[in-house]
Amino acid sequence: STIILDPYDVWRLTRGLGVSFEVLLQDKLELNLVEGVILPNMKTSGEQERCGFLNEEGRCSIHGLRPGFCRIFPLGRFYENHSFQYFLQVHECPKPNKTKVKIKKWLDTPNLKTYEKYIADWHFFLKGLQEYVMNLTSDSSSNSNSTARTISMHVLTQFYLTPYPEDGDFYSEFYKRLDN
C-alpha cells in the first residue's frame, strides 16, 4: 500500500537527512493524485515495490525519521468527530504479545498530544479539500479541472515545498499556514 506523507513526515525527513523536498522527489519520493489532491508518497520500485529507504538487508535505513504511517504500523487510525482512535490491524503483524507496548513508546514522537491534534487537524482539512475538489471535477469542465490543479499546487507549496523555519517549531508554522 502507498505510504502517503503528511507535512510533518516531510519536515522530519528533510531536516533529518539535511536535504530539500525537491531533492527527495528526485528518487525517494513521488507525487500522486489522492482523491483529487496531489500529495507526496514514498517511492517504491522493483517487483517487490521496495521502499527506496530500505537497505541491502531489507531494513529501514531512516528508522528514526520514518513517516507516521510506518511508525503506527501495525496500528491504524479510525477518524470521526474531528478526532481519531487507534485500532490494531491484527493480521498485519505476526509478532506475539502486541498488547504489551504503549502507543506513546511505539510512536516514538515528541509532544505526542500536539502531534495527535495535528494529525487530526491535517486529516480533516485534507478530507474537506478532497471532497471540494471531487465535487469540482465531477463537473468535467476544463475550468474546474484547472481550479483543482491550482488547489493542489497551493497545498504542495504551502505545506511541503516552502521550507519550515530552522529553529524547528514545526507546529506553530504549520498552523500559521493552515489559517492562511
PEGI-V23973 format. One record per residue. N is the residue number from 0. D_LAST is the distance of its C-alpha to the last C-alpha in Angstrom with 1 decimal. Layout:
n = {N/N}
d_last = {D_LAST/D_LAST}
//
This chain:
n = {0/1/2/3/4/5/6/7/8/9/10/11/12/13/14/15/16/17/18/19/20/21/22/23/24/25/26/27/28/29/30/31/32/33/34/35/36/37/38/39/40/41/42/43/44/45/46/47/48/49/50/51/52/53/54/55/56/57/58/59/60/61/62/63/64/65/66/67/68/69/70/71/72/73/74/75/76/77/78/79/80/81/82/83/84/85/86/87/88/89/90/91/92/93/94/95/96/97/98/99/100/101/102/103/104/105/106/107/108/109/110/111/112/113/114/115/116/117/118/119/120/121/122/123/124/125/126/127/128/129/130/131/132/133/134/135/136/137/138/139/140/141/142/143/144/145/146/147/148/149/150/151/152/153/154/155/156/157/158/159/160/161/162/163/164/165/166/167/168/169/170/171/172/173/174/175/176/177/178/179}
d_last = {31.8/28.7/26.7/23.0/20.9/17.6/15.4/17.7/20.7/19.9/19.0/22.3/24.2/23.1/23.7/26.9/28.3/27.2/26.0/23.0/21.3/23.0/26.3/26.0/25.4/28.8/30.8/29.3/26.2/25.6/23.0/23.9/22.7/22.1/22.2/20.7/17.9/18.9/18.8/20.9/24.1/27.2/29.6/33.1/36.3/40.0/41.8/40.6/37.0/36.8/33.6/33.6/33.4/36.7/39.6/43.2/44.1/41.1/39.4/35.7/35.5/32.1/32.8/31.0/27.8/28.2/25.2/24.6/26.4/29.5/29.3/29.6/32.3/34.6/32.2/29.8/27.0/27.3/24.2/24.4/23.2/19.8/21.9/24.5/28.0/29.8/32.8/35.5/36.2/39.9/41.2/38.8/40.3/44.1/44.0/46.0/45.1/41.4/41.2/41.9/38.6/35.9/32.4/31.1/33.7/33.2/29.4/30.0/26.4/25.8/24.0/24.7/23.3/19.9/20.1/21.1/18.4/15.9/18.0/18.0/14.2/13.7/16.8/15.8/12.3/14.3/17.1/15.3/14.0/17.5/19.2/17.2/18.2/21.7/22.2/21.2/23.5/26.3/26.7/27.9/27.4/26.3/23.5/21.8/22.4/20.8/17.7/17.8/18.2/15.3/13.0/14.8/14.6/10.8/10.8/13.7/12.3/9.0/11.0/14.6/15.6/13.7/16.0/15.1/16.9/20.6/21.1/20.0/17.6/15.7/14.3/12.7/11.0/10.0/8.6/6.6/5.1/5.4/3.8/0.0}
//
